[in-house]
Amino acid sequence: MGEHETHGIIENIFDGLLGKDIYFWNFIVLMVFTLFEVAAVFFSGIPLKAVWAILIGVGIVKGYGISAYFMHLKGDPRIYTRTALFPVVFVLLMLWGIGLSNPEGVTGLPAWCTPLSSDYATNR
């Protein structure tokens, strides 16, 4: 996977660290941040706004890691990056339309859509 040359501060730090390339370390970072996501949702003592902040922050970091290294957008012309980010507009519209414009859009889910209820789809 080393066919796409990357040059930068992060690449120079991680290049050759323990004999692994930047793709390996990107994978490790993505897995660690996935653990942060799961922990933020799993632990019930965390306030909802903090969970949202954690999920959005982790999503931004993971989105950058995936697009920059696995999609090979790092170092490409900006028009390619803008083209790849264009669907984000539709994701934001869906988030607003489904989750934020309806007062119970996220918290008022039906019982079959709530994993901890006995009516959950996989418990049938």
N, C-alpha and C positions, 0 to 999 in steps of 0.2 A: 504493500500500500504506500510505499514511499515514493511513488511516481510524481507526486505534487510537492514541489519544493516550498517549504515554509521558512521564512526568516523573520525573526523578531526576538524580543526580550524573553518571552515565555519559552519559545522553542530553544533558545540558547541555554536557558537554565535547565530544561528537562532533556535536552538532546544528549543521549548517551548515558543518562542517569540509570545506573544498574543495568546497563546494556539494553535498555528499552527505548523505543522511539516515542514521538509525541502522541501517536494514536493510542498506544497502550496507556499512557498517563491520562489522556483525555477520557478514555474508558473508565479508569479508576475514579477520576473526579466525578464523572457522571453517576457512577454507582454510589459514591459517598453522598452526593446531593440527593439521590433517590432515597437513601436512608433518612435524610433530613425531612423529605416530603412525607414519607410514611410515618415517621415519628410525630410530625406536626399534626397529622390527622388522627393518629392512634391515641395519643394522650389527651384525655378529656379535660384536663386542668388548664389548658392553654386557651386564652380568650379567642373568640372567633376572628376579631380583627388582626390579631397576631398570626393566626393560622393563615389568613388571607395574605398578609405581608410576607410570610415565609414562603408560601406557595408561589406567589408572583415573583419574588426575588430569585428563588431557586429555578423557576421556569425561565427567567431571563438568562441566568448563567448556563443552564442546560441547553437552551436554544442557541446560544452563542457557540458553545462547544460542539454541538452537532452540526450547525451550519458552517462554522469556520473550518473544521477539520474533516469531519466525515463527508460533508457535502462539497468540500474543497472550495469554499467561497472566500477564504482568507487569501488576500492578494489579488483577487479578481477585480475587474473594473466595477465601479459603484453601481452601474446600471444593472448588472447581474444581481447584486445584493438587493437592490430596490425591487426588482422583478420577483425575487424569491420571497420578499417580505410583503408583497401586495396582498396575499390571502389573510394577513393579520387583520386587515380592515374588516373583513367579513367575520372573523372570529370575535372581534370586539363588538360588532353589531349584534351577533348572536348572544354574547354575554349580556349586553345591555337589554336586548329584546326579551330574552328568556329569564335571566336571573335577576336583573336589577329593576326592570320596569314593573314587575309583578311583586307585590309585597311578600308573598309566600312562594316566590319562584324557586328558591333553593331549600328553605326550611320546611315548606309544606308539601313535600313529596309524598306520593301515595305509599301505602304500606308495602306493596309488592316491590317497591324501588328502594326500600331501606334495608340494608343488609342485616341489621340486628333484630328485625321483626320476624315473627314466625310465618308471615305471609310472603316472605322474600321469594323471588322467582325460582331460585335453586332449591328452596326447601319444599316445593310442592311435590 
